[in-house]
């Protein structure tokens, strides 16, 4: 994988780093919404868990797309 990263152009490496960054942002945001009780969201707990779970699933989809992009 490291050899594959070194072969990419500067633009492709930048987009890879950006993709990893947004994967982590969505994952952490989903976990924060689910488990941080003092987060000022006026939502019922079941909706908080559903929204947090949706963000975690979306981050997983982004991660899989990032892994499978072999251009």
PyMOL Python script that loads the backbone (N, CA, C, O; Angstrom):
from pymol import cmd

cmd.read_pdbstr("""\
ATOM      1  N   UNK A   1       0.827  -1.197   0.000  1.00  0.00           N
ATOM      2  CA  UNK A   1       0.000   0.000   0.000  1.00  0.00           C
ATOM      3  C   UNK A   1       0.873   1.262   0.000  1.00  0.00           C
ATOM      4  O   UNK A   1       0.557   2.240  -0.678  1.00  0.00           O
ATOM      5  N   UNK A   2       1.964   1.234   0.760  1.00  0.00           N
ATOM      6  CA  UNK A   2       2.844   2.399   0.803  1.00  0.00           C
ATOM      7  C   UNK A   2       3.454   2.674  -0.564  1.00  0.00           C
ATOM      8  O   UNK A   2       3.605   3.830  -0.960  1.00  0.00           O
ATOM      9  N   UNK A   3       3.802   1.624  -1.277  1.00  0.00           N
ATOM     10  CA  UNK A   3       4.351   1.780  -2.623  1.00  0.00           C
ATOM     11  C   UNK A   3       3.310   2.384  -3.561  1.00  0.00           C
ATOM     12  O   UNK A   3       3.641   3.188  -4.432  1.00  0.00           O
ATOM     13  N   UNK A   4       2.045   1.990  -3.374  1.00  0.00           N
ATOM     14  CA  UNK A   4       0.959   2.520  -4.193  1.00  0.00           C
ATOM     15  C   UNK A   4       0.754   4.012  -3.926  1.00  0.00           C
ATOM     16  O   UNK A   4       0.462   4.771  -4.850  1.00  0.00           O
ATOM     17  N   UNK A   5       0.905   4.435  -2.673  1.00  0.00           N
ATOM     18  CA  UNK A   5       0.740   5.855  -2.328  1.00  0.00           C
ATOM     19  C   UNK A   5       1.863   6.682  -2.949  1.00  0.00           C
ATOM     20  O   UNK A   5       1.625   7.797  -3.414  1.00  0.00           O
ATOM     21  N   UNK A   6       3.079   6.149  -2.959  1.00  0.00           N
ATOM     22  CA  UNK A   6       4.212   6.890  -3.504  1.00  0.00           C
ATOM     23  C   UNK A   6       4.107   7.066  -5.009  1.00  0.00           C
ATOM     24  O   UNK A   6       4.686   8.006  -5.554  1.00  0.00           O
ATOM     25  N   UNK A   7       3.390   6.198  -5.691  1.00  0.00           N
ATOM     26  CA  UNK A   7       3.238   6.305  -7.143  1.00  0.00           C
ATOM     27  C   UNK A   7       2.204   7.345  -7.545  1.00  0.00           C
ATOM     28  O   UNK A   7       2.158   7.747  -8.708  1.00  0.00           O
ATOM     29  N   UNK A   8       1.378   7.785  -6.613  1.00  0.00           N
ATOM     30  CA  UNK A   8       0.307   8.720  -6.948  1.00  0.00           C
ATOM     31  C   UNK A   8       0.867  10.126  -7.139  1.00  0.00           C
ATOM     32  O   UNK A   8       1.915  10.480  -6.598  1.00  0.00           O
ATOM     33  N   UNK A   9       0.148  10.904  -7.913  1.00  0.00           N
ATOM     34  CA  UNK A   9       0.552  12.292  -8.109  1.00  0.00           C
ATOM     35  C   UNK A   9       0.216  13.095  -6.854  1.00  0.00           C
ATOM     36  O   UNK A   9      -0.432  12.600  -5.932  1.00  0.00           O
ATOM     37  N   UNK A  10       0.667  14.328  -6.843  1.00  0.00           N
ATOM     38  CA  UNK A  10       0.424  15.189  -5.691  1.00  0.00           C
ATOM     39  C   UNK A  10      -1.071  15.404  -5.480  1.00  0.00           C
ATOM     40  O   UNK A  10      -1.546  15.405  -4.344  1.00  0.00           O
ATOM     41  N   UNK A  11      -1.808  15.584  -6.564  1.00  0.00           N
ATOM     42  CA  UNK A  11      -3.255  15.784  -6.469  1.00  0.00           C
ATOM     43  C   UNK A  11      -3.933  14.544  -5.894  1.00  0.00           C
ATOM     44  O   UNK A  11      -4.812  14.660  -5.040  1.00  0.00           O
ATOM     45  N   UNK A  12      -3.536  13.365  -6.353  1.00  0.00           N
ATOM     46  CA  UNK A  12      -4.145  12.127  -5.859  1.00  0.00           C
ATOM     47  C   UNK A  12      -3.815  11.895  -4.390  1.00  0.00           C
ATOM     48  O   UNK A  12      -4.664  11.423  -3.634  1.00  0.00           O
ATOM     49  N   UNK A  13      -2.602  12.220  -3.981  1.00  0.00           N
ATOM     50  CA  UNK A  13      -2.238  12.078  -2.565  1.00  0.00           C
ATOM     51  C   UNK A  13      -3.021  13.054  -1.705  1.00  0.00           C
ATOM     52  O   UNK A  13      -3.456  12.702  -0.609  1.00  0.00           O
ATOM     53  N   UNK A  14      -3.208  14.280  -2.190  1.00  0.00           N
ATOM     54  CA  UNK A  14      -3.994  15.264  -1.454  1.00  0.00           C
ATOM     55  C   UNK A  14      -5.432  14.783  -1.291  1.00  0.00           C
ATOM     56  O   UNK A  14      -6.010  14.907  -0.211  1.00  0.00           O
ATOM     57  N   UNK A  15      -6.010  14.238  -2.354  1.00  0.00           N
ATOM     58  CA  UNK A  15      -7.377  13.736  -2.272  1.00  0.00           C
ATOM     59  C   UNK A  15      -7.468  12.522  -1.350  1.00  0.00           C
ATOM     60  O   UNK A  15      -8.488  12.332  -0.687  1.00  0.00           O
ATOM     61  N   UNK A  16      -6.434  11.708  -1.298  1.00  0.00           N
ATOM     62  CA  UNK A  16      -6.404  10.579  -0.376  1.00  0.00           C
ATOM     63  C   UNK A  16      -6.406  11.064   1.069  1.00  0.00           C
ATOM     64  O   UNK A  16      -7.159  10.554   1.898  1.00  0.00           O
ATOM     65  N   UNK A  17      -5.569  12.041   1.369  1.00  0.00           N
ATOM     66  CA  UNK A  17      -5.518  12.595   2.723  1.00  0.00           C
ATOM     67  C   UNK A  17      -6.845  13.252   3.074  1.00  0.00           C
ATOM     68  O   UNK A  17      -7.330  13.109   4.197  1.00  0.00           O
ATOM     69  N   UNK A  18      -7.432  13.965   2.132  1.00  0.00           N
ATOM     70  CA  UNK A  18      -8.730  14.594   2.363  1.00  0.00           C
ATOM     71  C   UNK A  18      -9.816  13.546   2.609  1.00  0.00           C
ATOM     72  O   UNK A  18     -10.677  13.736   3.468  1.00  0.00           O
ATOM     73  N   UNK A  19      -9.778  12.454   1.866  1.00  0.00           N
ATOM     74  CA  UNK A  19     -10.739  11.374   2.065  1.00  0.00           C
ATOM     75  C   UNK A  19     -10.608  10.740   3.436  1.00  0.00           C
ATOM     76  O   UNK A  19     -11.613  10.458   4.088  1.00  0.00           O
ATOM     77  N   UNK A  20      -9.376  10.514   3.880  1.00  0.00           N
ATOM     78  CA  UNK A  20      -9.149   9.949   5.216  1.00  0.00           C
ATOM     79  C   UNK A  20      -9.619  10.922   6.285  1.00  0.00           C
ATOM     80  O   UNK A  20     -10.213  10.511   7.281  1.00  0.00           O
ATOM     81  N   UNK A  21      -9.356  12.217   6.084  1.00  0.00           N
ATOM     82  CA  UNK A  21      -9.776  13.229   7.047  1.00  0.00           C
ATOM     83  C   UNK A  21     -11.294  13.251   7.202  1.00  0.00           C
ATOM     84  O   UNK A  21     -11.801  13.281   8.324  1.00  0.00           O
ATOM     85  N   UNK A  22     -12.018  13.237   6.095  1.00  0.00           N
ATOM     86  CA  UNK A  22     -13.472  13.285   6.182  1.00  0.00           C
ATOM     87  C   UNK A  22     -14.057  11.981   6.711  1.00  0.00           C
ATOM     88  O   UNK A  22     -15.098  11.999   7.367  1.00  0.00           O
ATOM     89  N   UNK A  23     -13.405  10.844   6.439  1.00  0.00           N
ATOM     90  CA  UNK A  23     -13.828   9.591   7.055  1.00  0.00           C
ATOM     91  C   UNK A  23     -13.758   9.713   8.569  1.00  0.00           C
ATOM     92  O   UNK A  23     -14.695   9.329   9.268  1.00  0.00           O
ATOM     93  N   UNK A  24     -12.652  10.246   9.077  1.00  0.00           N
ATOM     94  CA  UNK A  24     -12.496  10.394  10.521  1.00  0.00           C
ATOM     95  C   UNK A  24     -13.471  11.413  11.096  1.00  0.00           C
ATOM     96  O   UNK A  24     -13.986  11.225  12.199  1.00  0.00           O
ATOM     97  N   UNK A  25     -13.729  12.493  10.357  1.00  0.00           N
ATOM     98  CA  UNK A  25     -14.674  13.506  10.834  1.00  0.00           C
ATOM     99  C   UNK A  25     -16.064  12.913  10.988  1.00  0.00           C
ATOM    100  O   UNK A  25     -16.706  13.109  12.020  1.00  0.00           O
ATOM    101  N   UNK A  26     -16.544  12.187   9.976  1.00  0.00           N
ATOM    102  CA  UNK A  26     -17.878  11.594  10.059  1.00  0.00           C
ATOM    103  C   UNK A  26     -17.951  10.536  11.150  1.00  0.00           C
ATOM    104  O   UNK A  26     -18.968  10.429  11.834  1.00  0.00           O
ATOM    105  N   UNK A  27     -16.895   9.755  11.325  1.00  0.00           N
ATOM    106  CA  UNK A  27     -16.885   8.727  12.356  1.00  0.00           C
ATOM    107  C   UNK A  27     -16.944   9.351  13.750  1.00  0.00           C
ATOM    108  O   UNK A  27     -17.745   8.932  14.585  1.00  0.00           O
ATOM    109  N   UNK A  28     -16.106  10.343  13.998  1.00  0.00           N
ATOM    110  CA  UNK A  28     -16.075  10.992  15.310  1.00  0.00           C
ATOM    111  C   UNK A  28     -17.372  11.755  15.563  1.00  0.00           C
ATOM    112  O   UNK A  28     -17.878  11.744  16.685  1.00  0.00           O
ATOM    113  N   UNK A  29     -17.914  12.409  14.553  1.00  0.00           N
ATOM    114  CA  UNK A  29     -19.171  13.128  14.721  1.00  0.00           C
ATOM    115  C   UNK A  29     -20.311  12.173  15.067  1.00  0.00           C
ATOM    116  O   UNK A  29     -21.137  12.480  15.926  1.00  0.00           O
ATOM    117  N   UNK A  30     -20.360  11.029  14.410  1.00  0.00           N
ATOM    118  CA  UNK A  30     -21.381  10.039  14.724  1.00  0.00           C
ATOM    119  C   UNK A  30     -21.254   9.527  16.141  1.00  0.00           C
ATOM    120  O   UNK A  30     -22.256   9.379  16.841  1.00  0.00           O
ATOM    121  N   UNK A  31     -20.028   9.254  16.575  1.00  0.00           N
ATOM    122  CA  UNK A  31     -19.817   8.791  17.946  1.00  0.00           C
ATOM    123  C   UNK A  31     -20.149   9.875  18.961  1.00  0.00           C
ATOM    124  O   UNK A  31     -20.697   9.585  20.024  1.00  0.00           O
ATOM    125  N   UNK A  32     -19.818  11.128  18.639  1.00  0.00           N
ATOM    126  CA  UNK A  32     -20.146  12.230  19.547  1.00  0.00           C
ATOM    127  C   UNK A  32     -21.650  12.379  19.708  1.00  0.00           C
ATOM    128  O   UNK A  32     -22.140  12.552  20.824  1.00  0.00           O
ATOM    129  N   UNK A  33     -22.379  12.312  18.616  1.00  0.00           N
ATOM    130  CA  UNK A  33     -23.829  12.468  18.680  1.00  0.00           C
ATOM    131  C   UNK A  33     -24.445  11.332  19.485  1.00  0.00           C
ATOM    132  O   UNK A  33     -25.399  11.543  20.233  1.00  0.00           O
ATOM    133  N   UNK A  34     -23.906  10.134  19.334  1.00  0.00           N
ATOM    134  CA  UNK A  34     -24.477   8.992  20.035  1.00  0.00           C
ATOM    135  C   UNK A  34     -24.163   8.998  21.529  1.00  0.00           C
ATOM    136  O   UNK A  34     -25.044   8.701  22.337  1.00  0.00           O
ATOM    137  N   UNK A  35     -22.951   9.324  21.910  1.00  0.00           N
ATOM    138  CA  UNK A  35     -22.518   9.057  23.278  1.00  0.00           C
ATOM    139  C   UNK A  35     -22.200  10.284  24.126  1.00  0.00           C
ATOM    140  O   UNK A  35     -22.032  10.145  25.337  1.00  0.00           O
ATOM    141  N   UNK A  36     -22.112  11.468  23.548  1.00  0.00           N
ATOM    142  CA  UNK A  36     -21.813  12.653  24.348  1.00  0.00           C
ATOM    143  C   UNK A  36     -23.134  13.260  24.790  1.00  0.00           C
ATOM    144  O   UNK A  36     -23.829  13.911  24.011  1.00  0.00           O
ATOM    145  N   UNK A  37     -23.466  13.033  26.055  1.00  0.00           N
ATOM    146  CA  UNK A  37     -24.775  13.441  26.577  1.00  0.00           C
ATOM    147  C   UNK A  37     -24.920  14.961  26.684  1.00  0.00           C
ATOM    148  O   UNK A  37     -26.034  15.474  26.581  1.00  0.00           O
ATOM    149  N   UNK A  38     -23.837  15.680  26.886  1.00  0.00           N
ATOM    150  CA  UNK A  38     -23.922  17.132  27.067  1.00  0.00           C
ATOM    151  C   UNK A  38     -23.892  17.904  25.753  1.00  0.00           C
ATOM    152  O   UNK A  38     -23.871  19.135  25.757  1.00  0.00           O
ATOM    153  N   UNK A  39     -23.889  17.198  24.647  1.00  0.00           N
ATOM    154  CA  UNK A  39     -23.941  17.856  23.345  1.00  0.00           C
ATOM    155  C   UNK A  39     -25.307  18.522  23.204  1.00  0.00           C
ATOM    156  O   UNK A  39     -26.327  17.853  23.366  1.00  0.00           O
ATOM    157  N   UNK A  40     -25.357  19.819  22.907  1.00  0.00           N
ATOM    158  CA  UNK A  40     -26.644  20.530  22.913  1.00  0.00           C
ATOM    159  C   UNK A  40     -27.510  20.234  21.684  1.00  0.00           C
ATOM    160  O   UNK A  40     -27.673  21.080  20.805  1.00  0.00           O
ATOM    161  N   UNK A  41     -28.053  19.031  21.642  1.00  0.00           N
ATOM    162  CA  UNK A  41     -29.003  18.657  20.599  1.00  0.00           C
ATOM    163  C   UNK A  41     -30.326  18.327  21.269  1.00  0.00           C
ATOM    164  O   UNK A  41     -30.379  17.491  22.171  1.00  0.00           O
ATOM    165  N   UNK A  42     -31.380  18.973  20.836  1.00  0.00           N
ATOM    166  CA  UNK A  42     -32.695  18.686  21.396  1.00  0.00           C
ATOM    167  C   UNK A  42     -33.342  17.556  20.614  1.00  0.00           C
ATOM    168  O   UNK A  42     -34.274  17.771  19.838  1.00  0.00           O
ATOM    169  N   UNK A  43     -32.829  16.337  20.832  1.00  0.00           N
ATOM    170  CA  UNK A  43     -33.343  15.157  20.147  1.00  0.00           C
ATOM    171  C   UNK A  43     -33.590  14.072  21.184  1.00  0.00           C
ATOM    172  O   UNK A  43     -32.903  13.996  22.203  1.00  0.00           O
ATOM    173  N   UNK A  44     -34.572  13.243  20.910  1.00  0.00           N
ATOM    174  CA  UNK A  44     -34.790  12.087  21.764  1.00  0.00           C
ATOM    175  C   UNK A  44     -33.622  11.123  21.579  1.00  0.00           C
ATOM    176  O   UNK A  44     -33.000  11.096  20.517  1.00  0.00           O
ATOM    177  N   UNK A  45     -33.324  10.331  22.610  1.00  0.00           N
ATOM    178  CA  UNK A  45     -32.167   9.421  22.508  1.00  0.00           C
ATOM    179  C   UNK A  45     -32.244   8.450  21.332  1.00  0.00           C
ATOM    180  O   UNK A  45     -31.220   8.149  20.719  1.00  0.00           O
ATOM    181  N   UNK A  46     -33.437   7.956  21.008  1.00  0.00           N
ATOM    182  CA  UNK A  46     -33.512   7.006  19.887  1.00  0.00           C
ATOM    183  C   UNK A  46     -33.151   7.677  18.567  1.00  0.00           C
ATOM    184  O   UNK A  46     -32.567   7.042  17.688  1.00  0.00           O
ATOM    185  N   UNK A  47     -33.496   8.969  18.419  1.00  0.00           N
ATOM    186  CA  UNK A  47     -33.133   9.683  17.198  1.00  0.00           C
ATOM    187  C   UNK A  47     -31.645  10.033  17.183  1.00  0.00           C
ATOM    188  O   UNK A  47     -31.017  10.048  16.124  1.00  0.00           O
ATOM    189  N   UNK A  48     -31.087  10.314  18.358  1.00  0.00           N
ATOM    190  CA  UNK A  48     -29.643  10.563  18.439  1.00  0.00           C
ATOM    191  C   UNK A  48     -28.862   9.335  18.011  1.00  0.00           C
ATOM    192  O   UNK A  48     -27.906   9.430  17.241  1.00  0.00           O
ATOM    193  N   UNK A  49     -29.284   8.161  18.525  1.00  0.00           N
ATOM    194  CA  UNK A  49     -28.599   6.918  18.155  1.00  0.00           C
ATOM    195  C   UNK A  49     -28.782   6.606  16.673  1.00  0.00           C
ATOM    196  O   UNK A  49     -27.854   6.133  16.017  1.00  0.00           O
ATOM    197  N   UNK A  50     -29.962   6.867  16.152  1.00  0.00           N
ATOM    198  CA  UNK A  50     -30.207   6.602  14.729  1.00  0.00           C
ATOM    199  C   UNK A  50     -29.355   7.527  13.855  1.00  0.00           C
ATOM    200  O   UNK A  50     -28.749   7.076  12.883  1.00  0.00           O
ATOM    201  N   UNK A  51     -29.308   8.811  14.195  1.00  0.00           N
ATOM    202  CA  UNK A  51     -28.528   9.766  13.410  1.00  0.00           C
ATOM    203  C   UNK A  51     -27.031   9.479  13.526  1.00  0.00           C
ATOM    204  O   UNK A  51     -26.305   9.532  12.534  1.00  0.00           O
ATOM    205  N   UNK A  52     -26.575   9.174  14.740  1.00  0.00           N
ATOM    206  CA  UNK A  52     -25.167   8.819  14.932  1.00  0.00           C
ATOM    207  C   UNK A  52     -24.801   7.554  14.179  1.00  0.00           C
ATOM    208  O   UNK A  52     -23.730   7.471  13.576  1.00  0.00           O
ATOM    209  N   UNK A  53     -25.690   6.566  14.212  1.00  0.00           N
ATOM    210  CA  UNK A  53     -25.447   5.328  13.472  1.00  0.00           C
ATOM    211  C   UNK A  53     -25.403   5.564  11.977  1.00  0.00           C
ATOM    212  O   UNK A  53     -24.595   4.964  11.268  1.00  0.00           O
ATOM    213  N   UNK A  54     -26.276   6.444  11.496  1.00  0.00           N
ATOM    214  CA  UNK A  54     -26.284   6.777  10.073  1.00  0.00           C
ATOM    215  C   UNK A  54     -24.964   7.428   9.656  1.00  0.00           C
ATOM    216  O   UNK A  54     -24.427   7.119   8.592  1.00  0.00           O
ATOM    217  N   UNK A  55     -24.446   8.319  10.484  1.00  0.00           N
ATOM    218  CA  UNK A  55     -23.158   8.950  10.175  1.00  0.00           C
ATOM    219  C   UNK A  55     -22.018   7.932  10.194  1.00  0.00           C
ATOM    220  O   UNK A  55     -21.098   8.014   9.380  1.00  0.00           O
ATOM    221  N   UNK A  56     -22.074   6.978  11.116  1.00  0.00           N
ATOM    222  CA  UNK A  56     -21.031   5.952  11.184  1.00  0.00           C
ATOM    223  C   UNK A  56     -21.093   5.051   9.955  1.00  0.00           C
ATOM    224  O   UNK A  56     -20.056   4.698   9.394  1.00  0.00           O
ATOM    225  N   UNK A  57     -22.299   4.679   9.534  1.00  0.00           N
ATOM    226  CA  UNK A  57     -22.446   3.862   8.327  1.00  0.00           C
ATOM    227  C   UNK A  57     -21.939   4.634   7.106  1.00  0.00           C
ATOM    228  O   UNK A  57     -21.265   4.066   6.247  1.00  0.00           O
ATOM    229  N   UNK A  58     -22.264   5.929   7.032  1.00  0.00           N
ATOM    230  CA  UNK A  58     -21.792   6.745   5.913  1.00  0.00           C
ATOM    231  C   UNK A  58     -20.267   6.840   5.913  1.00  0.00           C
ATOM    232  O   UNK A  58     -19.642   6.795   4.854  1.00  0.00           O
ATOM    233  N   UNK A  59     -19.670   6.970   7.094  1.00  0.00           N
ATOM    234  CA  UNK A  59     -18.205   7.015   7.142  1.00  0.00           C
ATOM    235  C   UNK A  59     -17.613   5.684   6.690  1.00  0.00           C
ATOM    236  O   UNK A  59     -16.560   5.661   6.053  1.00  0.00           O
ATOM    237  N   UNK A  60     -18.275   4.581   7.011  1.00  0.00           N
ATOM    238  CA  UNK A  60     -17.810   3.278   6.535  1.00  0.00           C
ATOM    239  C   UNK A  60     -17.881   3.166   5.027  1.00  0.00           C
ATOM    240  O   UNK A  60     -16.978   2.614   4.397  1.00  0.00           O
ATOM    241  N   UNK A  61     -18.956   3.690   4.439  1.00  0.00           N
ATOM    242  CA  UNK A  61     -19.093   3.679   2.979  1.00  0.00           C
ATOM    243  C   UNK A  61     -17.992   4.518   2.337  1.00  0.00           C
ATOM    244  O   UNK A  61     -17.399   4.111   1.338  1.00  0.00           O
ATOM    245  N   UNK A  62     -17.721   5.686   2.910  1.00  0.00           N
ATOM    246  CA  UNK A  62     -16.639   6.530   2.382  1.00  0.00           C
ATOM    247  C   UNK A  62     -15.295   5.820   2.482  1.00  0.00           C
ATOM    248  O   UNK A  62     -14.468   5.916   1.575  1.00  0.00           O
ATOM    249  N   UNK A  63     -15.078   5.101   3.592  1.00  0.00           N
ATOM    250  CA  UNK A  63     -13.819   4.383   3.773  1.00  0.00           C
ATOM    251  C   UNK A  63     -13.679   3.265   2.746  1.00  0.00           C
ATOM    252  O   UNK A  63     -12.603   3.071   2.181  1.00  0.00           O
ATOM    253  N   UNK A  64     -14.760   2.532   2.503  1.00  0.00           N
ATOM    254  CA  UNK A  64     -14.709   1.460   1.506  1.00  0.00           C
ATOM    255  C   UNK A  64     -14.455   2.012   0.108  1.00  0.00           C
ATOM    256  O   UNK A  64     -13.709   1.412  -0.666  1.00  0.00           O
ATOM    257  N   UNK A  65     -15.066   3.145  -0.223  1.00  0.00           N
ATOM    258  CA  UNK A  65     -14.815   3.767  -1.525  1.00  0.00           C
ATOM    259  C   UNK A  65     -13.369   4.235  -1.632  1.00  0.00           C
ATOM    260  O   UNK A  65     -12.766   4.171  -2.703  1.00  0.00           O
ATOM    261  N   UNK A  66     -12.817   4.707  -0.515  1.00  0.00           N
ATOM    262  CA  UNK A  66     -11.430   5.168  -0.501  1.00  0.00           C
ATOM    263  C   UNK A  66     -10.471   3.997  -0.696  1.00  0.00           C
ATOM    264  O   UNK A  66      -9.482   4.113  -1.421  1.00  0.00           O
ATOM    265  N   UNK A  67     -10.761   2.886  -0.057  1.00  0.00           N
ATOM    266  CA  UNK A  67      -9.908   1.698  -0.169  1.00  0.00           C
ATOM    267  C   UNK A  67      -9.982   1.114  -1.583  1.00  0.00           C
ATOM    268  O   UNK A  67      -8.967   0.696  -2.140  1.00  0.00           O
ATOM    269  N   UNK A  68     -11.188   1.086  -2.159  1.00  0.00           N
ATOM    270  CA  UNK A  68     -11.384   0.434  -3.454  1.00  0.00           C
ATOM    271  C   UNK A  68     -10.997   1.299  -4.649  1.00  0.00           C
ATOM    272  O   UNK A  68     -11.009   0.815  -5.781  1.00  0.00           O
ATOM    273  N   UNK A  69     -10.658   2.555  -4.428  1.00  0.00           N
ATOM    274  CA  UNK A  69     -10.254   3.400  -5.560  1.00  0.00           C
ATOM    275  C   UNK A  69      -8.807   3.069  -5.920  1.00  0.00           C
ATOM    276  O   UNK A  69      -7.877   3.444  -5.208  1.00  0.00           O
ATOM    277  N   UNK A  70      -8.636   2.370  -7.023  1.00  0.00           N
ATOM    278  CA  UNK A  70      -7.294   1.923  -7.433  1.00  0.00           C
ATOM    279  C   UNK A  70      -6.895   2.588  -8.739  1.00  0.00           C
ATOM    280  O   UNK A  70      -6.440   1.926  -9.672  1.00  0.00           O
ATOM    281  N   UNK A  71      -7.061   3.852  -8.796  1.00  0.00           N
ATOM    282  CA  UNK A  71      -6.718   4.581 -10.021  1.00  0.00           C
ATOM    283  C   UNK A  71      -5.314   5.110  -9.950  1.00  0.00           C
ATOM    284  O   UNK A  71      -4.848   5.751 -10.892  1.00  0.00           O
TER     285      UNK A  71
END
""", "prot")
cmd.dss("prot")
cmd.show_as("cartoon", "prot")
cmd.util.cbc("prot")
cmd.orient("prot")
